[in-house]
């Protein structure tokens, strides 16, 4: 299987949470990507009811950065496992 680029995964997950995981192509990661997207959508709707504020906007960007960093490392692990198999 072709190696996946971790930078692409991170950027995709930053701009649309879950899309980077679906880029990996494994059924497990496709389901994980959909779950991340749904959770982000639900939390965004719940947050919109809380009213505008800089604290919530900062948290969202921070959460997206953490998700991007995690997906970068997950892609590296995914590539390592693919090479062994």
Secondary structure, 3 states (H helix, E strand, C coil): CCCCCHHHHHHHHHHCCCHHHHHHCCHHHHHHHHHHHHHHHHHHHHHHHHCCCHHHHHHHHHHHHHHHHHHHHHHHHHHHHHHHC
